[in-house]
């Protein structure tokens, strides 16, 4: 990324600085990786915008709370993660809206409740427990 | 200076252990059902029993068969002893949240009588399970037939004393205690105290102390939740009781620190007695620094003198007497440092690897990607990389060490970093408390390896 800058602003970075940055990136692979990441996601580190990463983590079922700083850097305030839903209807509506923005790679949508009607307990997705014996015991 | 490993391979020659494939459990097919993903592995205190938990909420317990003294080619094999559904999926209607049935941790209680007891936990609820054997049944009742039907009392003309007769072994698992409703956040650890009466459970922000007999209350002993959630900067990632001191426990954080607490100091252990933290060179700091310093597992040595922590790239051994830096650091897969960008994008950087000690605290083990796992000998400073794969499944053949080529010319038999399969991760491993037998969990298979017995 610093090389890109050099092309655009050749006058600003002196030869010494250029060598310094390149040296540092050579010594610190982490820094080079960081530069790569920031080049791909320029909005990283800024305030809320992309909720793509949040949805990704929700789908993975990883505890959101485990990485508060990560969420900030991925552009989401803790506030939105901690969002309390007024009731299950509110929750399902919010979930339905989010599902519209989902990446195509996710699996078939098992949630039959849309955001259009007030759900009842019967409508909520019932996850069946595994009645099958573990294959480790097979 | 005590520090990182040099090269050097562990297998071959002298007193080095030679690891051999022993058994593999689980389905062969590549299509892995989510419920079959193994989420925890744990030997009991004698090593005779080996428990696994999976994402489907099931527990499978294997038992080591008694050695045949005459033909002891190897130590006894592990066969299925009991299996049961420990946790079911739940829906929290109040919070509109699904509660996964995935078993996060299993911890065995030391055996006190004929039955075995273990604690298993999902994100919210801990359960105490009793596993007991039944190999006799009473026969010869006066009022009942053998099949249980009641006899017509008028047909009873003589009396007999019922006796116990042998029957086929039946292993029964029953839930004896359910410890619920004490955790707002996801439980990541449980640890049984050396007093064998109490245990702790830890979630992202709090640690609770329970008595094994009492389910309707628990004491909060650590609470790091800030008054204003926007001030939250770190979370609890693991916790464990000291193996000998019943008043001492540690908990690790997402910022790479470990706090040791003494329950005698105060009821709420928010102020640590010791803080273990390795100082970081600020000029080395990058976007990834904090994420990769997050500790995914902490384990005391059997001796209680040391503890081991696992962060994304390394394993560190700490002397409890020295807080300012670890006494040993072992690089697990340093070659990943130049791949952090893609590991962040595919979320692998958040994988939580566990680690374990061998019985004598001389060797430590942890998992990696591509179904590789690593062992570090603390005495010889040698390390080895092995692979859990069905290709090596001839019993008693010594496993071939693996080597990853970070860059440049790849030698024969080496694998390049870019060819590693990051979906094949070994997060859970366990070491038999007394013998050189290890259990290694790939995504949905359980491998058992033993050292070569001559």
Interface residues (C-beta under 8 A of the other chain):
Chain A: X28 X29 X30 X31 X32 X33 X34 X36 X37 X38 X40 X44 X56 X57 X60 X61 X62 X63 X65 X66 X67 X68 X69 X70 X73 X77 X78 X79 X82 X85 X87 X88 X90 X91 X92 X121 X124 X125 X126 X127 X128 X129 X130 X132 X133 X134 X135 X136 X137 X138
Chain B: X25 X26 X27 X35 X36 X38 X52 X54 X56 X57 X58 X60 X80 X83 X85 X88 X89 X91 X93 X95 X96 X98 X100 X101 X123 X185 X186 X188 X204 X205 X229 X230 X232 X233 X234 X235 X237 X254 X284 X286 X287 X288 X289 X290 X291 X294 X337 X338 X339 X340 X341 X344 X345 X347 X350 X444 X446
